[in-house]
Amino acid sequence: MSDRNIEALITQVLETREEPVVPVDFAARVRAVLPVMPAKKRSVSVGKLIAMMMAVLAAIVAFALASRASVRFTSLAFDIECVLMLQTLAIAYWLSAREGRRS
């Protein structure tokens, strides 16, 4: 064999790609080997549930007072509406801060 024939043969072997062959039952075999993971259940704490309900209740009361409130600090309905909006924002901040700490 000459050098050219050997070079051509080496080039041909190097440029030939073999197609990967995956057995048909590969996924089933891998799944059978893996341990069974229990399903994670997301539970909502009582405090978080009460905070969400209070935020919704404060928003509903603020919307109910909106028709009676005039934009004056001497108006009781306006004052209560401002307090309820601040409480709703504080609850939302508290819930998001607790969620961020957990993850």
KAFENGI-V765162 format. One record per pair of residues at least 12 apart in sequence whose ideal C-beta (glycine too) atoms are under 7 Angstrom apart, sorted by sequence separation. I is the first residue (numbers start at 1). J is the second residue. D is the distance in whole Angstrom. If there is no record, write none. Layout:
[[I/J/D] [I/J/D]]
This chain:
[[65/77/5] [69/81/5] [65/80/6] [66/81/6] [65/81/5] [62/81/5] [62/84/4] [61/84/6] [62/85/6] [58/84/4] [58/87/5] [59/88/5] [58/88/5] [55/88/5] [55/91/4] [54/91/6] [55/92/6] [51/91/5] [51/94/7] [51/95/6] [48/95/6]]
